[in-house]
Amino acid sequence: MTKLITIITTAILAPQITQAASYTLKSFVDDIVSLINTAVPVLISLAIVLFFYHSGVGIFGTSSGDTASRAKLKETLIWGIIIIFVMVSIWGILNLLVGGLNLTKPTG
């Protein structure tokens, strides 16, 4: 895991290190914001895929007749729906604020 983090960090920062003279704090922050803006939809999609996978495994796999495991599965699925709803809601509210306050990056 540490090697993976090192490789990803090196891949992200390598172009900036080689062009260090023209690389400022603002461009570094812009790169981080761009990375986060790319990662959020990917993470939400991953959460949805894992939710459906977990629900499928739970419904068709392990909890075939046990009422205790069905109750636990139901509780887990409800919390999964709540968490995905909160993630998408926060992301949407932040996008509305950014768009409404014209906080987008100026072009040109």
C-alpha positions in Angstrom: 0.0 0.0 0.0 2.8 2.4 0.8 4.5 1.7 -2.5 1.2 2.5 -4.3 0.8 5.8 -2.5 4.5 6.6 -3.4 4.0 5.8 -7.0 0.7 7.8 -7.3 2.3 10.8 -5.5 5.3 10.7 -7.7 3.2 10.5 -10.9 1.2 13.5 -9.8 4.1 15.6 -8.7 6.7 14.7 -11.3 5.7 17.2 -13.9 5.6 20.0 -11.3 9.0 19.1 -9.9 10.6 19.3 -13.4 9.0 22.6 -14.1 9.6 24.1 -10.6 10.6 27.5 -11.8 7.2 28.2 -13.3 5.2 26.3 -10.7 3.6 28.4 -8.0 1.5 27.7 -4.9 -1.6 28.8 -6.9 -1.0 26.3 -9.6 -0.3 23.6 -7.0 -3.6 24.3 -5.3 -5.4 24.3 -8.7 -3.9 20.9 -9.4 -5.1 19.6 -6.1 -8.6 21.0 -6.7 -8.7 19.5 -10.1 -7.7 16.1 -8.7 -10.5 16.3 -6.1 -13.0 17.4 -8.7 -12.1 14.3 -10.7 -12.0 12.0 -7.7 -15.4 12.9 -6.2 -17.6 11.4 -9.1 -15.3 8.4 -9.2 -15.7 7.8 -5.5 -19.5 8.3 -5.7 -19.7 5.8 -8.6 -17.5 3.3 -6.6 -19.8 3.7 -3.6 -22.9 3.0 -5.7 -21.2 -0.1 -7.4 -20.1 -1.4 -4.0 -23.6 -0.8 -2.6 -25.3 -2.9 -5.4 -22.6 -5.6 -5.1 -23.1 -5.8 -1.3 -26.9 -5.9 -1.7 -26.7 -8.6 -4.3 -24.3 -10.8 -2.3 -26.4 -10.3 0.8 -29.8 -11.0 -0.9 -28.7 -13.9 -3.0 -25.8 -15.3 -1.0 -25.4 -15.4 2.7 -28.8 -14.5 4.2 -30.9 -17.2 2.5 -33.2 -17.8 5.5 -31.6 -16.5 8.7 -33.8 -13.7 10.1 -31.0 -12.2 12.1 -28.7 -11.8 9.0 -31.6 -10.5 7.0 -32.2 -7.8 9.6 -28.6 -6.9 9.6 -28.5 -6.7 5.8 -31.6 -4.5 5.8 -30.0 -2.1 8.3 -26.7 -2.1 6.3 -28.6 -1.3 3.1 -30.6 1.5 4.7 -27.4 3.1 6.0 -25.8 2.6 2.5 -28.7 4.5 0.9 -28.4 7.3 3.5 -24.7 7.6 3.0 -24.9 7.7 -0.8 -27.7 10.3 -0.5 -25.6 12.5 1.8 -22.6 12.3 -0.5 -24.5 13.2 -3.6 -26.4 16.0 -1.7 -23.3 17.6 -0.4 -21.6 17.4 -3.8 -24.7 19.0 -5.4 -25.0 21.7 -2.8 -21.4 22.7 -3.3 -21.8 22.7 -7.0 -24.8 25.0 -6.7 -22.9 27.3 -4.4 -19.9 27.5 -6.7 -22.1 28.1 -9.8 -24.4 30.6 -8.0 -21.5 32.6 -6.5 -19.5 32.5 -9.8 -16.6 30.9 -8.1 -15.5 29.1 -11.2 -12.0 29.5 -12.6 -11.8 32.4 -15.1 -10.9 31.4 -18.6 -8.3 33.2 -20.6 
